[in-house]
Amino acid sequence: MTNIELIALPARELAQMIRAREISSVDVCGAYLDRIETVTTVNAVAHFDRETVLRQAALADEGVSRGDGAPLLGVPFSVKDSIAVKGWPWRSGSFARADVVAEVDAIAVSRLRDAGAIPLCKTTTPEYTWSAQTASALHGYTNNPYDLRRSTGGSSGGEAALHSLNAAPIGLGTDGFCSIRLPAHFCGTAGFRPTAGVVPETGTWPLTRSTGMMDISTTGPMGAHASDLALVLEIIAGSDPQDPFSHPLPGHPLDVIDLRGAKVGVLPDSVLEGLSTGTRAALAALADYCVSAGAVLHSVEAWDTASAVELAFRLMAPDGGEQVRANLVAAESRHHPEFAGLLESLTAMTPSITEYLRAVEQWRVLRARVRASVAECVVTLVPVATGPAPLHDRLPGADDSASSVVAFNHSFAIAMAGVPSAVIPIGMERVGDRVDLPVGVQLIGAPHTDYSVLAVAARAQQHFRPSISRPTAWAEHEEEQHD
């Protein structure tokens, strides 16, 4: 088996092969490290340490020889740089944290280590994780593997870019309002936003629980294969005393799910205006697939998406950005222009306490309405954004000029609803100068139906996998490694 074939395997299969001694963890980790070193044009890696990774891989192989049966023994995983890995830089994309090294693992990293997995690298994030693209003054732009001129989305863009290139099998991202799902959509990979609170945020920075975001932000699994995400979720989910918003996730991963007779929700056309041709086609194709598997389409009651982004900003920084500016004072104003503009604009958005409480009430109503709307359906199909990856510093459908962030209204609304959402690639859309870009769809469920949602997503991704072209960067580096 060549390295190219090896790194294309799902993490679950890699773990089985390592336990069976068909391959070694040293070989697996070495193959991914080599891959990371050959795909540098995407600029997705904030830090990696080959010597440490291979040393831990050798220890994993010793564990195999002793009969250790940990579920992910010897399998490497990437980690967004806003999540702590003991002994590694923890910069969160900011010059304010240029010298910060994590003293302990984040809870999700610790739980994956306990399951035998090995941190492979830290991946890029925009400063403070506050952007729908992955660009920072510290690291520059992270480039989309399908077109290096284009965005990976944010803020977990480094994760999605690596997974798109098979430079990491699985990883950890965070999703405040769209930060796992948008990069997966733009880069043609899989990502999952769990039910609010089932994965603790302990060991992430910035912390969000004591802000207006409360339980909205979450850590979640990402990867090339949706079939791996439930295994990772089962490991990282569960309450933690340091995160009082956290709680257990009932149930266990499902190997298969029967869609016969199940309701699959679809949104009314009235809330799907402005979508690109490819986005509409992807929604329709996934709906048709579900029907072919025996599901019954059910038109769900529409919820308000028109003001979702505006509401999110009112909740995100109700102090007018005072806390974030204090947290980043050490950056000495070395910020990406987009982020600097955001910091400046927040001051003018400072609400009164009455206005803030009104926003909290709007959030409560939105959360209740979304949850009631999808309660009868095994999954409901929702666009991630209005179109595929735009050029850097642009928004979907706006290659020539910036447009409104309403492009992300659906994803922001789902985040505030706190329901589980999986994104998988469904098709390709041709844009601009004959560039083919992936288009994803999110499958959302009722709270705590995470494993059912992931089972449908894994099954559907297998069906649509032949429709997804490899990234341009992938093909170029494959040719180099075969020469």
Buried (B, 14 or more C-beta within 10 A) or exposed (E): EEBBEBBBBBBBBBBBBBBEEEBBBBBBBBBBBBBBEBBEEBBBBBBBBBEEBBBBBBEBBEBBEEEBEBBBBBBBBBBBBBBBBBBBBBBBBBBBBEEBEBEEBBBBBBBBBEBBBBBBBBBBBBBBBBBBBBBBBBBEBBBBBBBBBBBBBBBBBBBBBBBBBBBBBBBBBBBBBBBBBBBBBBBBBBBBBBBBBBBBBBBBBBBBBEBBBBBBBBBBBBBBBBBBBBBBBBBBBBBBEEBEBBBEBEEEBBEEBEBEEBBBBBBEEEBBEBBBEBBBBBBBBBBEBBEEBEBEBBEBEBBBBEBBBBBBBBBBBBBBBEBBBEBBEEBEEBBBEBBBEBBEEBEEBBBEEEEBEEBBEBBEEBBEBBBEBBBEBBBBBBBBBBBBBBBBBBBBBBBEEEBEBBBBBBBBBBBBBBBBBBBBBBBBBEBEEEBBBBBBBBBBBBBBBBBBBBBBBBBBBEBBEEBBBBBBBBEBBBEEEEE
